[in-house]
Amino acid sequence: MKKIVRILRGAVQATVERRDLQKESRDNRFFGKIISRKEKLEVNGESKNIYRICRENAGLKLNEAAARLGHCERSLKYWESYDPETGDGRLPSESAVIQMTQAYVTPMQKNADYLLVQHWVLNTEIGRLLFPRLDLIDLINLKNLPVAFLRYQAEREDVETLDSGMRKVIIDNQISEQEKDTSNDFLKEISESIISGWGLMFALMANGCQINNNEITRNERKVKHGEKLFAWR
């Protein structure tokens, strides 16, 4: 009888220990996922979710933004936790993103149109296909205008150093095998320059600058008629 009791006690203890191990394993996976997700959603302790950044730049709390948008706070939380790599959260519709660019205009943020391009480049299949290795920091660092300008200036200068060599490559309207390295270097630098240019555009727009589309349209018409004119002033 005592032997049976010892066997039963041993079986119960083994079951308890096995359950504890299973619980610990589940907890590790669960909390590990949370930590991993938090790390992905933050850069240097700050959010890198473009919808949350745009809201915070406008100085709006979650409930205030929800009231302006006419959506519940739960929807905003889903959007602001969206991660295209893991599928966490929920991707807002295009109409919702357009609403954000209108609702998130405040005295602290006079223009939120940059969110439209950020959304297309970072969170759509076409954008990720065209720019698979895009540095996220270039497009979300809107608070530091001098840094955005200096980054763009540095990238532009890198392109200018390759202009002379690239001019010799394309003068005959073709790229030979021996010229591929020069062309690839130029393509890399001009891509980085364009991306840093976007970053500067977004920072300027977040600080109240606007593109006068009507003026650009008029200037494009004049250029077609052979008049030399700067479209952007």
C-alpha positions, -999 to 999 in steps of 0.1 A, spaced: 0 0 0 28 24 9 45 16 -23 14 25 -43 11 58 -24 47 67 -31 41 58 -68 10 80 -69 28 109 -51 57 106 -76 33 107 -105 15 137 -91 48 155 -85 60 147 -120 27 161 -135 30 193 -114 66 198 -125 58 191 -161 29 217 -160 52 242 -144 78 237 -171 51 240 -198 38 272 -182 73 286 -180 79 278 -216 46 295 -226 54 325 -205 89 328 -221 74 326 -256 46 351 -247 68 377 -230 96 371 -256 71 379 -283 60 411 -265 96 422 -260 104 414 -296 73 433 -308 81 463 -286 116 464 -299 103 463 -335 78 491 -328 104 514 -312 136 531 -322 157 544 -293 127 542 -270 104 561 -294 76 547 -315 84 540 -352 47 535 -361 40 562 -386 4 567 -376 12 571 -339 41 595 -348 18 616 -369 -7 618 -340 19 626 -314 34 653 -336 0 669 -337 -1 668 -299 -32 647 -297 -41 621 -272 -56 588 -284 -91 597 -273 -88 632 -289 -76 617 -322 -104 591 -322 -130 619 -317 -116 639 -346 -115 608 -369 -149 594 -359 -133 560 -351 -132 542 -318 -100 542 -298 -96 504 -303 -93 509 -341 -65 535 -335 -47 512 -312 -48 485 -339 -35 509 -365 -8 522 -342 5 487 -334 6 476 -371 38 459 -381 40 448 -418 67 423 -410 48 403 -383 12 411 -393 5 424 -358 -21 451 -355 -42 462 -384 -34 483 -415 -57 513 -418 -75 518 -451 -65 545 -475 -95 566 -466 -86 564 -429 -51 576 -437 -64 605 -457 -87 613 -427 -56 613 -405 -38 638 -427 -68 662 -422 -76 655 -385 -39 657 -374 -35 693 -385 -30 713 -353 -10 744 -342 18 719 -334 16 703 -368 4 725 -396 7 699 -424 3 661 -421 4 652 -459 37 634 -454 18 605 -439 3 597 -473 38 590 -488 50 572 -457 19 550 -458 25 541 -494 63 535 -492 64 516 -459 30 498 -455 18 488 -489 30 458 -510 40 480 -539 60 504 -517 78 475 -499 85 459 -533 101 491 -547 120 500 -516 128 467 -498 159 480 -479 146 514 -471 160 528 -439 130 536 -417 148 563 -398 151 585 -429 113 588 -432 102 591 -396 128 615 -380 106 645 -383 114 663 -351 150 672 -360 149 695 -391 186 703 -391 195 666 -390 171 659 -420 187 688 -439 223 678 -432 215 641 -441 200 652 -475 229 676 -481 255 649 -474 237 624 -497 234 650 -525 272 657 -523 279 620 -526 259 620 -559 278 651 -572 311 634 -567 300 607 -591 285 630 -617 316 633 -638 322 596 -640 286 588 -647 285 614 -675 312 596 -693 293 563 -689 260 574 -704 273 598 -731 269 570 -757 235 561 -744 245 526 -732 262 509 -703 289 484 -710 299 455 -687 331 475 -677 309 504 -667 285 485 -645 304 492 -612 303 529 -618 266 528 -627 257 507 -597 275 530 -574 257 560 -589 223 543 -586 230 535 -549 239 571 -541 211 586 -560 186 563 -543 199 573 -509 197 609 -520 161 606 -530 151 589 -498 169 615 -477 152 641 -498 118 626 -488 129 627 -452 136 664 -455 103 670 -473 84 653 -446 102 673 -419 95 705 -437 59 696 -441 55 686 -405 68 721 -397 41 738 -417 56 740 -453 33 733 -482 38 725 -519 18 749 -540 4 724 -566 -14 751 -586 19 770 -590 37 739 -601 10 731 -626 12 766 -641 50 764 -643 49 730 -660 27 745 -687 52 773 -692 81 749 -694 63 730 -722 63 762 -742 101 766 -738 101 791 -710 129 786 -684 113 787 -650 118 772 -615 88 752 -606 96 752 -568 101 785 -550 
